[in-house]
Amino acid sequence: MATMAEASPPDSADPPGSRAHVSGTPRRPPLSTKAFSFAVIGVLNTAVDYVVFLGAHAVYTHVPAALAVFASLAAICRCGASETVLLIAANVTSWLVAVSGSYVLNSTITFAAESGRVLRWRDYSVFVAASIAGLIANTATLVAAAQLLLLPVWFAKALAVLASFVVNFALSHFVVFRPRGQ
């Protein structure tokens, strides 16, 4: 099982036959393979995100204390109705769970060559920071679809997931898991 570490992997994946490759350092797969792996992991994490979102939304909707907090926050920030704050809270809750799972799976599978299959707090922090852009795309799409287009919440969430996929893969590939030294 991988553990969080502070050390960095080698600067780049070594070619087949080299000592590092023979010793277990994975080769860098082609971009299409990475995109496919990222998508498969994304489907799994999307299911986690979706289920946690629906659960959090249902719980928050039926807990009077939560509704009171959301109403107070909406009044303080003047940023919309309490229903908007509830949507955002449920979305952020599900995102936190899903982004953590996504980091673990993508570090050990999709970007194994770049990460050395080692989980690091620093890399996790960068992954979370980059994923915030995906969260913003996701949340903006969710709120716009549910409250401006008046789509059902379950469908608005599905559209939000699609919007964030492109942002998340691009940032993961080009920023978070780029080969070391580049």
PyMOL commands that set and color helices and strands:
alter all, ss='L'
color gray80, all
select helices_A, chain A and resi 19-22+31-62+64-77+82-110+112-115+121-148+153-176
alter helices_A, ss='H'
color red, helices_A
select strands_A, chain A and resi 4-5+119-120
alter strands_A, ss='S'
color yellow, strands_A
deselect
rebuild
show_as cartoon
